[in-house]
Amino acid sequence: MLAGKRILLVVAGGIAAYRALDLIRRLRERGASIRPLLTAAGAQFVTPLSLAALAGDKVYSDLFSLTDESEMGHIRLARDNDLVVVAPATADILAKMASGFASDLATTALLATDKPILVAPSMNVVMWENPATKANVATLLARGVRFVGPGAGNLACGEVGDGRLAEVMDIVAAIEAQFAPKLLAGRSALVTSGPTFEPLDPVRFIGNRSSGRQGHAIAQALADLGATTTLVSGPVAIPDPVGVNVVRVGTAREMLAACEKALPSDVAVMTAAVADWRPEEASSAKIKKRKDAPPPAVKLAENPDILRTIASRGNGRPQLVVGFAAETGNAIEQGRAKLASKGCDWIVANDVSEPGVLGGDENIVHIIDSKGVESWPRLSKTEVAARLARRIAGAFV
């Protein structure tokens, strides 16, 4: 898929810059040619010699180099490729990209390119969550810049949270997705993602720990294969997929209404972790704790079963309905039971008690259908999404 593809790799400053060396190696294994562009900050972490040795090409870094400009001007450098990748992408370079800076060779090339841009952010969690960074990310997404990651976990600074550079193979998968055949062109897809929040009062709710990472990744993967994709998302704190129509909801009933409005579609992938119950009556004011009084009783009502509702539709039922079964043990058995009770075509069963699954970056899934069970190894959620999207495309051949 990457054979003969030319990639301009911008390596910005950050401790994760060393992982660009492995990224170059993986991409060249797949037949891509890499032209490295190293920022001054990036050169504090990796050397031009290392990048050049692995890329088999010259490393560019100086906007005002007479030699480089005579051999390859910065405009040609920006455009003589099929894709521009920034890995790692620091808060600094994201801010410069969003503001249209052209203060060095990297930012000049990024401003001058007419090719797709893919960035892999890497920074401290507080920097990633800063409103300025969020605004810059939103600006770049609106301009069509693609993002892969960041991941969550232990950071080099000792803190924990979002900000880790995506795994190298996730970046490779995102690059391959740029060049993937549009196997779902002309098809439409509906995806649900994230949790639902069922209000107890104006400040409290019943919800769960779903991050939405898997559902969002699936929506992106389906869009990458050419499907016209609608994502109905509960409350999450991750960026929207690029090229996807996103509908934001809060409760299960709102999610069902949004899904029904999005139909008809060729495929529906119900990934959201929908709350099974909601308070029968939500208080209009904050429920106060009263001294020497028992906690208030909360009467629960059952929420609509979105998967069963969509799968049991007569007219307008998607041709393929895929449900998710998040279990805490016996995932395959529970998945089989869910396949029978929900009326869907496939169930993707996973055990969310496995470390790194619920709210994390990895998943271990079992695809259950009428033919049996197909178990996948532990994969990143990005790779799970890419595999599932290809499997879905195969169902329409």
Contacts in CASP RR format, 6 or more apart in sequence:
PFRMAT RR
TARGET T0000
AUTHOR 0000-0000-0000
METHOD contacts of the structure
MODEL  1
MLAGKRILLVVAGGIAAYRALDLIRRLRERGASIRPLLTAAGAQFVTPLS
LAALAGDKVYSDLFSLTDESEMGHIRLARDNDLVVVAPATADILAKMASG
FASDLATTALLATDKPILVAPSMNVVMWENPATKANVATLLARGVRFVGP
GAGNLACGEVGDGRLAEVMDIVAAIEAQFAPKLLAGRSALVTSGPTFEPL
DPVRFIGNRSSGRQGHAIAQALADLGATTTLVSGPVAIPDPVGVNVVRVG
TAREMLAACEKALPSDVAVMTAAVADWRPEEASSAKIKKRKDAPPPAVKL
AENPDILRTIASRGNGRPQLVVGFAAETGNAIEQGRAKLASKGCDWIVAN
DVSEPGVLGGDENIVHIIDSKGVESWPRLSKTEVAARLARRIAGAFV
1 30 0 8 1.000
1 176 0 8 1.000
1 179 0 8 1.000
1 180 0 8 1.000
2 27 0 8 1.000
2 30 0 8 1.000
2 31 0 8 1.000
2 32 0 8 1.000
2 175 0 8 1.000
2 176 0 8 1.000
2 179 0 8 1.000
3 30 0 8 1.000
3 31 0 8 1.000
3 32 0 8 1.000
4 31 0 8 1.000
4 32 0 8 1.000
4 33 0 8 1.000
5 31 0 8 1.000
5 32 0 8 1.000
5 33 0 8 1.000
5 82 0 8 1.000
5 83 0 8 1.000
5 179 0 8 1.000
6 32 0 8 1.000
6 33 0 8 1.000
6 35 0 8 1.000
6 80 0 8 1.000
6 81 0 8 1.000
6 82 0 8 1.000
6 83 0 8 1.000
7 27 0 8 1.000
7 32 0 8 1.000
7 33 0 8 1.000
7 34 0 8 1.000
7 35 0 8 1.000
7 81 0 8 1.000
7 82 0 8 1.000
7 83 0 8 1.000
7 84 0 8 1.000
7 85 0 8 1.000
7 175 0 8 1.000
8 35 0 8 1.000
8 37 0 8 1.000
8 77 0 8 1.000
8 78 0 8 1.000
8 81 0 8 1.000
8 83 0 8 1.000
8 84 0 8 1.000
8 85 0 8 1.000
8 109 0 8 1.000
8 113 0 8 1.000
8 115 0 8 1.000
9 20 0 8 1.000
9 23 0 8 1.000
9 24 0 8 1.000
9 34 0 8 1.000
9 35 0 8 1.000
9 36 0 8 1.000
9 37 0 8 1.000
9 55 0 8 1.000
9 85 0 8 1.000
9 87 0 8 1.000
10 37 0 8 1.000
10 39 0 8 1.000
10 84 0 8 1.000
10 85 0 8 1.000
10 86 0 8 1.000
10 87 0 8 1.000
10 89 0 8 1.000
10 93 0 8 1.000
10 106 0 8 1.000
10 109 0 8 1.000
10 110 0 8 1.000
11 17 0 8 1.000
11 20 0 8 1.000
11 36 0 8 1.000
11 37 0 8 1.000
11 38 0 8 1.000
11 39 0 8 1.000
11 42 0 8 1.000
11 46 0 8 1.000
11 51 0 8 1.000
11 87 0 8 1.000
11 88 0 8 1.000
12 39 0 8 1.000
12 41 0 8 1.000
12 42 0 8 1.000
12 86 0 8 1.000
12 88 0 8 1.000
12 89 0 8 1.000
12 90 0 8 1.000
12 92 0 8 1.000
12 93 0 8 1.000
12 106 0 8 1.000
13 39 0 8 1.000
13 41 0 8 1.000
13 42 0 8 1.000
13 44 0 8 1.000
13 45 0 8 1.000
13 88 0 8 1.000
13 90 0 8 1.000
13 92 0 8 1.000
14 41 0 8 1.000
14 42 0 8 1.000
14 44 0 8 1.000
14 45 0 8 1.000
14 88 0 8 1.000
14 90 0 8 1.000
14 122 0 8 1.000
15 45 0 8 1.000
15 122 0 8 1.000
15 156 0 8 1.000
16 88 0 8 1.000
16 122 0 8 1.000
16 156 0 8 1.000
16 164 0 8 1.000
16 165 0 8 1.000
17 42 0 8 1.000
17 45 0 8 1.000
17 46 0 8 1.000
17 88 0 8 1.000
18 45 0 8 1.000
18 46 0 8 1.000
19 87 0 8 1.000
19 88 0 8 1.000
19 165 0 8 1.000
19 168 0 8 1.000
20 36 0 8 1.000
20 46 0 8 1.000
20 51 0 8 1.000
20 87 0 8 1.000
20 88 0 8 1.000
21 46 0 8 1.000
21 50 0 8 1.000
21 51 0 8 1.000
21 54 0 8 1.000
22 168 0 8 1.000
23 87 0 8 1.000
23 168 0 8 1.000
23 171 0 8 1.000
23 172 0 8 1.000
24 34 0 8 1.000
24 36 0 8 1.000
24 51 0 8 1.000
24 54 0 8 1.000
24 55 0 8 1.000
25 54 0 8 1.000
26 168 0 8 1.000
26 169 0 8 1.000
26 172 0 8 1.000
27 34 0 8 1.000
27 172 0 8 1.000
27 175 0 8 1.000
28 34 0 8 1.000
28 54 0 8 1.000
28 55 0 8 1.000
30 172 0 8 1.000
30 176 0 8 1.000
32 175 0 8 1.000
33 57 0 8 1.000
34 54 0 8 1.000
34 55 0 8 1.000
34 56 0 8 1.000
34 57 0 8 1.000
35 55 0 8 1.000
35 57 0 8 1.000
35 58 0 8 1.000
35 60 0 8 1.000
35 77 0 8 1.000
35 80 0 8 1.000
35 81 0 8 1.000
36 48 0 8 1.000
36 51 0 8 1.000
36 52 0 8 1.000
36 55 0 8 1.000
36 57 0 8 1.000
36 59 0 8 1.000
36 60 0 8 1.000
37 59 0 8 1.000
37 60 0 8 1.000
37 61 0 8 1.000
37 77 0 8 1.000
37 105 0 8 1.000
37 106 0 8 1.000
37 109 0 8 1.000
38 46 0 8 1.000
38 48 0 8 1.000
38 51 0 8 1.000
38 59 0 8 1.000
38 60 0 8 1.000
38 61 0 8 1.000
39 61 0 8 1.000
39 93 0 8 1.000
39 104 0 8 1.000
39 105 0 8 1.000
39 106 0 8 1.000
40 61 0 8 1.000
40 104 0 8 1.000
41 90 0 8 1.000
41 92 0 8 1.000
43 61 0 8 1.000
48 59 0 8 1.000
48 61 0 8 1.000
51 59 0 8 1.000
52 58 0 8 1.000
52 59 0 8 1.000
60 68 0 8 1.000
60 72 0 8 1.000
60 77 0 8 1.000
60 105 0 8 1.000
61 105 0 8 1.000
62 68 0 8 1.000
62 105 0 8 1.000
63 74 0 8 1.000
63 104 0 8 1.000
63 105 0 8 1.000
63 108 0 8 1.000
72 80 0 8 1.000
74 105 0 8 1.000
74 108 0 8 1.000
74 109 0 8 1.000
74 112 0 8 1.000
75 112 0 8 1.000
77 105 0 8 1.000
77 109 0 8 1.000
78 84 0 8 1.000
78 108 0 8 1.000
78 109 0 8 1.000
78 110 0 8 1.000
78 111 0 8 1.000
78 112 0 8 1.000
78 113 0 8 1.000
78 114 0 8 1.000
78 115 0 8 1.000
79 112 0 8 1.000
79 113 0 8 1.000
79 114 0 8 1.000
79 115 0 8 1.000
81 113 0 8 1.000
81 115 0 8 1.000
82 115 0 8 1.000
82 179 0 8 1.000
83 115 0 8 1.000
83 116 0 8 1.000
83 117 0 8 1.000
83 118 0 8 1.000
83 175 0 8 1.000
83 178 0 8 1.000
83 179 0 8 1.000
84 109 0 8 1.000
84 110 0 8 1.000
84 113 0 8 1.000
84 115 0 8 1.000
84 116 0 8 1.000
84 117 0 8 1.000
84 118 0 8 1.000
85 117 0 8 1.000
85 118 0 8 1.000
85 119 0 8 1.000
85 120 0 8 1.000
85 171 0 8 1.000
85 175 0 8 1.000
86 93 0 8 1.000
86 97 0 8 1.000
86 106 0 8 1.000
86 110 0 8 1.000
86 117 0 8 1.000
86 118 0 8 1.000
86 119 0 8 1.000
86 120 0 8 1.000
87 119 0 8 1.000
87 120 0 8 1.000
87 122 0 8 1.000
87 165 0 8 1.000
87 171 0 8 1.000
88 120 0 8 1.000
88 121 0 8 1.000
88 122 0 8 1.000
88 165 0 8 1.000
89 119 0 8 1.000
89 120 0 8 1.000
89 121 0 8 1.000
89 122 0 8 1.000
90 121 0 8 1.000
90 122 0 8 1.000
90 123 0 8 1.000
91 121 0 8 1.000
91 123 0 8 1.000
91 127 0 8 1.000
91 128 0 8 1.000
91 130 0 8 1.000
91 133 0 8 1.000
91 136 0 8 1.000
93 106 0 8 1.000
93 107 0 8 1.000
94 119 0 8 1.000
94 121 0 8 1.000
94 133 0 8 1.000
94 136 0 8 1.000
94 137 0 8 1.000
94 140 0 8 1.000
95 132 0 8 1.000
95 133 0 8 1.000
95 136 0 8 1.000
96 103 0 8 1.000
96 107 0 8 1.000
97 107 0 8 1.000
97 110 0 8 1.000
97 111 0 8 1.000
97 119 0 8 1.000
97 136 0 8 1.000
97 140 0 8 1.000
97 145 0 8 1.000
98 135 0 8 1.000
98 136 0 8 1.000
98 137 0 8 1.000
98 139 0 8 1.000
98 140 0 8 1.000
99 136 0 8 1.000
100 107 0 8 1.000
100 111 0 8 1.000
101 107 0 8 1.000
101 111 0 8 1.000
102 108 0 8 1.000
102 111 0 8 1.000
102 112 0 8 1.000
110 117 0 8 1.000
116 146 0 8 1.000
116 178 0 8 1.000
117 144 0 8 1.000
117 145 0 8 1.000
117 146 0 8 1.000
118 145 0 8 1.000
118 146 0 8 1.000
118 147 0 8 1.000
118 148 0 8 1.000
118 171 0 8 1.000
118 174 0 8 1.000
118 175 0 8 1.000
118 178 0 8 1.000
119 140 0 8 1.000
119 145 0 8 1.000
119 146 0 8 1.000
119 147 0 8 1.000
119 148 0 8 1.000
120 147 0 8 1.000
120 148 0 8 1.000
120 149 0 8 1.000
120 150 0 8 1.000
120 165 0 8 1.000
120 166 0 8 1.000
120 171 0 8 1.000
120 174 0 8 1.000
121 128 0 8 1.000
121 137 0 8 1.000
121 147 0 8 1.000
121 149 0 8 1.000
121 150 0 8 1.000
121 163 0 8 1.000
121 165 0 8 1.000
122 150 0 8 1.000
122 163 0 8 1.000
122 164 0 8 1.000
122 165 0 8 1.000
123 133 0 8 1.000
123 150 0 8 1.000
123 163 0 8 1.000
124 155 0 8 1.000
124 157 0 8 1.000
124 159 0 8 1.000
124 163 0 8 1.000
125 155 0 8 1.000
125 159 0 8 1.000
125 160 0 8 1.000
125 161 0 8 1.000
125 162 0 8 1.000
125 163 0 8 1.000
126 159 0 8 1.000
127 133 0 8 1.000
128 150 0 8 1.000
128 162 0 8 1.000
128 163 0 8 1.000
129 162 0 8 1.000
137 147 0 8 1.000
137 239 0 8 1.000
138 239 0 8 1.000
140 147 0 8 1.000
141 147 0 8 1.000
141 239 0 8 1.000
141 240 0 8 1.000
141 242 0 8 1.000
144 242 0 8 1.000
144 243 0 8 1.000
145 242 0 8 1.000
146 174 0 8 1.000
146 178 0 8 1.000
146 242 0 8 1.000
147 239 0 8 1.000
147 242 0 8 1.000
148 166 0 8 1.000
148 170 0 8 1.000
148 171 0 8 1.000
148 174 0 8 1.000
148 382 0 8 1.000
149 163 0 8 1.000
149 165 0 8 1.000
149 166 0 8 1.000
149 170 0 8 1.000
150 162 0 8 1.000
150 163 0 8 1.000
150 164 0 8 1.000
150 165 0 8 1.000
150 166 0 8 1.000
151 162 0 8 1.000
151 163 0 8 1.000
151 164 0 8 1.000
151 165 0 8 1.000
151 166 0 8 1.000
151 361 0 8 1.000
152 160 0 8 1.000
152 161 0 8 1.000
152 162 0 8 1.000
152 163 0 8 1.000
152 164 0 8 1.000
152 211 0 8 1.000
152 359 0 8 1.000
152 360 0 8 1.000
152 361 0 8 1.000
153 160 0 8 1.000
153 161 0 8 1.000
153 162 0 8 1.000
153 163 0 8 1.000
153 164 0 8 1.000
154 160 0 8 1.000
154 164 0 8 1.000
155 161 0 8 1.000
155 163 0 8 1.000
155 164 0 8 1.000
166 174 0 8 1.000
166 382 0 8 1.000
167 361 0 8 1.000
167 380 0 8 1.000
169 380 0 8 1.000
169 383 0 8 1.000
170 380 0 8 1.000
170 382 0 8 1.000
170 383 0 8 1.000
173 380 0 8 1.000
173 382 0 8 1.000
173 383 0 8 1.000
173 386 0 8 1.000
174 382 0 8 1.000
176 386 0 8 1.000
177 220 0 8 1.000
177 221 0 8 1.000
177 224 0 8 1.000
177 386 0 8 1.000
178 224 0 8 1.000
180 224 0 8 1.000
180 225 0 8 1.000
181 225 0 8 1.000
182 225 0 8 1.000
182 226 0 8 1.000
183 225 0 8 1.000
183 226 0 8 1.000
183 390 0 8 1.000
183 393 0 8 1.000
183 394 0 8 1.000
183 396 0 8 1.000
184 222 0 8 1.000
184 225 0 8 1.000
184 226 0 8 1.000
184 227 0 8 1.000
184 389 0 8 1.000
184 392 0 8 1.000
184 393 0 8 1.000
184 396 0 8 1.000
185 225 0 8 1.000
185 226 0 8 1.000
185 227 0 8 1.000
186 226 0 8 1.000
186 227 0 8 1.000
186 228 0 8 1.000
187 226 0 8 1.000
187 227 0 8 1.000
187 228 0 8 1.000
187 266 0 8 1.000
187 267 0 8 1.000
187 396 0 8 1.000
188 227 0 8 1.000
188 228 0 8 1.000
188 229 0 8 1.000
188 230 0 8 1.000
188 264 0 8 1.000
188 265 0 8 1.000
188 266 0 8 1.000
188 267 0 8 1.000
189 219 0 8 1.000
189 222 0 8 1.000
189 223 0 8 1.000
189 227 0 8 1.000
189 228 0 8 1.000
189 229 0 8 1.000
189 230 0 8 1.000
189 265 0 8 1.000
189 266 0 8 1.000
189 267 0 8 1.000
189 268 0 8 1.000
189 269 0 8 1.000
189 392 0 8 1.000
190 229 0 8 1.000
190 230 0 8 1.000
190 232 0 8 1.000
190 259 0 8 1.000
190 262 0 8 1.000
190 263 0 8 1.000
190 265 0 8 1.000
190 267 0 8 1.000
190 268 0 8 1.000
190 269 0 8 1.000
190 318 0 8 1.000
191 215 0 8 1.000
191 218 0 8 1.000
191 219 0 8 1.000
191 222 0 8 1.000
191 229 0 8 1.000
191 230 0 8 1.000
191 231 0 8 1.000
191 232 0 8 1.000
191 268 0 8 1.000
191 269 0 8 1.000
191 271 0 8 1.000
192 215 0 8 1.000
192 231 0 8 1.000
192 232 0 8 1.000
192 233 0 8 1.000
192 255 0 8 1.000
192 259 0 8 1.000
192 269 0 8 1.000
192 270 0 8 1.000
192 271 0 8 1.000
192 272 0 8 1.000
192 274 0 8 1.000
192 306 0 8 1.000
193 212 0 8 1.000
193 214 0 8 1.000
193 215 0 8 1.000
193 216 0 8 1.000
193 218 0 8 1.000
193 219 0 8 1.000
193 231 0 8 1.000
193 232 0 8 1.000
193 233 0 8 1.000
193 234 0 8 1.000
193 236 0 8 1.000
193 271 0 8 1.000
193 272 0 8 1.000
194 210 0 8 1.000
194 211 0 8 1.000
194 212 0 8 1.000
194 215 0 8 1.000
194 233 0 8 1.000
194 234 0 8 1.000
194 235 0 8 1.000
194 236 0 8 1.000
194 271 0 8 1.000
194 272 0 8 1.000
194 273 0 8 1.000
195 207 0 8 1.000
195 208 0 8 1.000
195 209 0 8 1.000
195 210 0 8 1.000
195 212 0 8 1.000
195 234 0 8 1.000
195 235 0 8 1.000
195 236 0 8 1.000
195 272 0 8 1.000
195 273 0 8 1.000
195 274 0 8 1.000
195 275 0 8 1.000
196 207 0 8 1.000
196 234 0 8 1.000
196 249 0 8 1.000
196 250 0 8 1.000
196 251 0 8 1.000
196 252 0 8 1.000
196 254 0 8 1.000
196 255 0 8 1.000
196 272 0 8 1.000
196 273 0 8 1.000
196 274 0 8 1.000
196 275 0 8 1.000
196 303 0 8 1.000
197 205 0 8 1.000
197 206 0 8 1.000
197 207 0 8 1.000
197 234 0 8 1.000
197 235 0 8 1.000
197 250 0 8 1.000
197 251 0 8 1.000
197 275 0 8 1.000
198 205 0 8 1.000
198 206 0 8 1.000
198 207 0 8 1.000
198 251 0 8 1.000
198 252 0 8 1.000
198 275 0 8 1.000
198 277 0 8 1.000
198 278 0 8 1.000
198 279 0 8 1.000
198 303 0 8 1.000
199 205 0 8 1.000
199 251 0 8 1.000
199 279 0 8 1.000
199 282 0 8 1.000
200 206 0 8 1.000
200 279 0 8 1.000
200 282 0 8 1.000
200 283 0 8 1.000
200 287 0 8 1.000
200 298 0 8 1.000
201 282 0 8 1.000
201 283 0 8 1.000
201 284 0 8 1.000
201 285 0 8 1.000
201 286 0 8 1.000
201 287 0 8 1.000
202 283 0 8 1.000
202 284 0 8 1.000
202 285 0 8 1.000
202 286 0 8 1.000
203 286 0 8 1.000
204 286 0 8 1.000
204 287 0 8 1.000
206 275 0 8 1.000
206 277 0 8 1.000
206 278 0 8 1.000
206 279 0 8 1.000
207 275 0 8 1.000
208 273 0 8 1.000
208 275 0 8 1.000
209 358 0 8 1.000
209 359 0 8 1.000
210 236 0 8 1.000
210 272 0 8 1.000
210 273 0 8 1.000
210 326 0 8 1.000
210 358 0 8 1.000
210 359 0 8 1.000
211 236 0 8 1.000
211 237 0 8 1.000
211 238 0 8 1.000
211 358 0 8 1.000
211 359 0 8 1.000
211 360 0 8 1.000
212 233 0 8 1.000
212 234 0 8 1.000
212 236 0 8 1.000
212 238 0 8 1.000
212 271 0 8 1.000
212 272 0 8 1.000
212 359 0 8 1.000
213 238 0 8 1.000
213 359 0 8 1.000
213 360 0 8 1.000
213 361 0 8 1.000
213 381 0 8 1.000
214 271 0 8 1.000
214 324 0 8 1.000
214 363 0 8 1.000
214 381 0 8 1.000
214 384 0 8 1.000
214 385 0 8 1.000
215 231 0 8 1.000
215 269 0 8 1.000
215 271 0 8 1.000
215 272 0 8 1.000
215 385 0 8 1.000
216 231 0 8 1.000
216 233 0 8 1.000
216 236 0 8 1.000
216 238 0 8 1.000
216 240 0 8 1.000
216 241 0 8 1.000
217 241 0 8 1.000
217 381 0 8 1.000
217 382 0 8 1.000
217 384 0 8 1.000
217 385 0 8 1.000
218 269 0 8 1.000
218 271 0 8 1.000
218 384 0 8 1.000
218 385 0 8 1.000
218 388 0 8 1.000
218 389 0 8 1.000
219 229 0 8 1.000
219 231 0 8 1.000
219 241 0 8 1.000
219 244 0 8 1.000
220 241 0 8 1.000
220 242 0 8 1.000
220 244 0 8 1.000
220 385 0 8 1.000
221 382 0 8 1.000
221 385 0 8 1.000
221 386 0 8 1.000
221 388 0 8 1.000
221 389 0 8 1.000
222 229 0 8 1.000
222 267 0 8 1.000
222 269 0 8 1.000
222 389 0 8 1.000
222 392 0 8 1.000
223 229 0 8 1.000
223 241 0 8 1.000
223 242 0 8 1.000
223 243 0 8 1.000
223 244 0 8 1.000
224 386 0 8 1.000
224 389 0 8 1.000
225 389 0 8 1.000
225 390 0 8 1.000
225 393 0 8 1.000
227 266 0 8 1.000
227 267 0 8 1.000
228 245 0 8 1.000
229 241 0 8 1.000
229 243 0 8 1.000
229 244 0 8 1.000
229 245 0 8 1.000
230 244 0 8 1.000
230 245 0 8 1.000
230 246 0 8 1.000
230 247 0 8 1.000
230 262 0 8 1.000
230 265 0 8 1.000
231 240 0 8 1.000
231 241 0 8 1.000
231 244 0 8 1.000
231 245 0 8 1.000
231 246 0 8 1.000
231 247 0 8 1.000
232 247 0 8 1.000
232 249 0 8 1.000
232 255 0 8 1.000
232 258 0 8 1.000
232 259 0 8 1.000
232 262 0 8 1.000
232 272 0 8 1.000
233 240 0 8 1.000
233 246 0 8 1.000
233 247 0 8 1.000
233 248 0 8 1.000
233 249 0 8 1.000
233 272 0 8 1.000
234 248 0 8 1.000
234 249 0 8 1.000
234 250 0 8 1.000
234 255 0 8 1.000
234 272 0 8 1.000
235 248 0 8 1.000
235 250 0 8 1.000
240 246 0 8 1.000
247 258 0 8 1.000
247 262 0 8 1.000
249 255 0 8 1.000
249 257 0 8 1.000
249 258 0 8 1.000
251 275 0 8 1.000
251 278 0 8 1.000
251 303 0 8 1.000
252 274 0 8 1.000
252 275 0 8 1.000
252 278 0 8 1.000
252 303 0 8 1.000
252 304 0 8 1.000
252 306 0 8 1.000
253 278 0 8 1.000
253 303 0 8 1.000
253 304 0 8 1.000
255 272 0 8 1.000
255 274 0 8 1.000
255 306 0 8 1.000
256 304 0 8 1.000
256 306 0 8 1.000
256 309 0 8 1.000
259 268 0 8 1.000
259 306 0 8 1.000
259 310 0 8 1.000
260 309 0 8 1.000
260 310 0 8 1.000
263 310 0 8 1.000
263 313 0 8 1.000
263 316 0 8 1.000
263 318 0 8 1.000
264 316 0 8 1.000
264 318 0 8 1.000
265 318 0 8 1.000
266 318 0 8 1.000
266 319 0 8 1.000
266 320 0 8 1.000
266 396 0 8 1.000
267 318 0 8 1.000
267 319 0 8 1.000
267 320 0 8 1.000
267 321 0 8 1.000
267 322 0 8 1.000
267 392 0 8 1.000
267 395 0 8 1.000
268 310 0 8 1.000
268 318 0 8 1.000
268 320 0 8 1.000
268 321 0 8 1.000
268 322 0 8 1.000
269 322 0 8 1.000
269 323 0 8 1.000
269 324 0 8 1.000
269 388 0 8 1.000
269 392 0 8 1.000
270 306 0 8 1.000
270 307 0 8 1.000
270 310 0 8 1.000
270 321 0 8 1.000
270 322 0 8 1.000
270 323 0 8 1.000
270 324 0 8 1.000
270 344 0 8 1.000
271 323 0 8 1.000
271 324 0 8 1.000
271 348 0 8 1.000
272 306 0 8 1.000
273 326 0 8 1.000
274 303 0 8 1.000
274 306 0 8 1.000
275 303 0 8 1.000
276 302 0 8 1.000
276 303 0 8 1.000
277 300 0 8 1.000
277 301 0 8 1.000
277 302 0 8 1.000
277 303 0 8 1.000
278 300 0 8 1.000
278 301 0 8 1.000
278 303 0 8 1.000
279 298 0 8 1.000
279 299 0 8 1.000
279 300 0 8 1.000
279 301 0 8 1.000
280 299 0 8 1.000
280 300 0 8 1.000
280 301 0 8 1.000
281 299 0 8 1.000
287 296 0 8 1.000
305 342 0 8 1.000
307 321 0 8 1.000
307 323 0 8 1.000
307 342 0 8 1.000
307 344 0 8 1.000
308 341 0 8 1.000
308 342 0 8 1.000
308 343 0 8 1.000
310 317 0 8 1.000
310 318 0 8 1.000
310 321 0 8 1.000
311 317 0 8 1.000
311 321 0 8 1.000
311 342 0 8 1.000
311 343 0 8 1.000
311 344 0 8 1.000
311 345 0 8 1.000
312 343 0 8 1.000
319 396 0 8 1.000
320 345 0 8 1.000
320 346 0 8 1.000
320 392 0 8 1.000
320 395 0 8 1.000
320 396 0 8 1.000
321 343 0 8 1.000
321 344 0 8 1.000
321 345 0 8 1.000
321 346 0 8 1.000
322 344 0 8 1.000
322 345 0 8 1.000
322 346 0 8 1.000
322 347 0 8 1.000
322 348 0 8 1.000
322 388 0 8 1.000
322 392 0 8 1.000
323 338 0 8 1.000
323 342 0 8 1.000
323 344 0 8 1.000
323 346 0 8 1.000
323 347 0 8 1.000
323 348 0 8 1.000
324 347 0 8 1.000
324 348 0 8 1.000
324 349 0 8 1.000
324 350 0 8 1.000
325 331 0 8 1.000
325 334 0 8 1.000
325 335 0 8 1.000
325 338 0 8 1.000
325 347 0 8 1.000
325 348 0 8 1.000
325 349 0 8 1.000
325 350 0 8 1.000
326 350 0 8 1.000
326 352 0 8 1.000
326 358 0 8 1.000
327 334 0 8 1.000
327 335 0 8 1.000
327 349 0 8 1.000
327 350 0 8 1.000
327 351 0 8 1.000
327 352 0 8 1.000
328 351 0 8 1.000
328 352 0 8 1.000
328 353 0 8 1.000
329 351 0 8 1.000
329 353 0 8 1.000
331 349 0 8 1.000
331 350 0 8 1.000
331 351 0 8 1.000
331 366 0 8 1.000
332 349 0 8 1.000
332 366 0 8 1.000
332 368 0 8 1.000
332 373 0 8 1.000
332 375 0 8 1.000
334 349 0 8 1.000
335 347 0 8 1.000
335 349 0 8 1.000
335 366 0 8 1.000
335 368 0 8 1.000
336 347 0 8 1.000
336 368 0 8 1.000
336 373 0 8 1.000
338 347 0 8 1.000
338 349 0 8 1.000
339 346 0 8 1.000
339 347 0 8 1.000
339 368 0 8 1.000
339 369 0 8 1.000
345 369 0 8 1.000
345 370 0 8 1.000
346 367 0 8 1.000
346 368 0 8 1.000
346 369 0 8 1.000
347 367 0 8 1.000
347 368 0 8 1.000
347 369 0 8 1.000
348 365 0 8 1.000
348 366 0 8 1.000
348 367 0 8 1.000
348 368 0 8 1.000
348 388 0 8 1.000
349 365 0 8 1.000
349 366 0 8 1.000
349 368 0 8 1.000
350 357 0 8 1.000
350 363 0 8 1.000
350 364 0 8 1.000
350 365 0 8 1.000
350 366 0 8 1.000
351 357 0 8 1.000
351 364 0 8 1.000
352 358 0 8 1.000
354 364 0 8 1.000
356 362 0 8 1.000
357 363 0 8 1.000
357 364 0 8 1.000
360 381 0 8 1.000
361 380 0 8 1.000
361 381 0 8 1.000
362 378 0 8 1.000
362 379 0 8 1.000
362 380 0 8 1.000
362 381 0 8 1.000
363 378 0 8 1.000
363 379 0 8 1.000
363 380 0 8 1.000
363 381 0 8 1.000
363 384 0 8 1.000
364 376 0 8 1.000
364 377 0 8 1.000
364 378 0 8 1.000
364 379 0 8 1.000
365 375 0 8 1.000
365 376 0 8 1.000
365 379 0 8 1.000
365 384 0 8 1.000
366 373 0 8 1.000
366 374 0 8 1.000
366 375 0 8 1.000
366 376 0 8 1.000
367 373 0 8 1.000
367 374 0 8 1.000
367 375 0 8 1.000
367 376 0 8 1.000
367 388 0 8 1.000
367 391 0 8 1.000
368 374 0 8 1.000
376 384 0 8 1.000
376 387 0 8 1.000
379 387 0 8 1.000
END
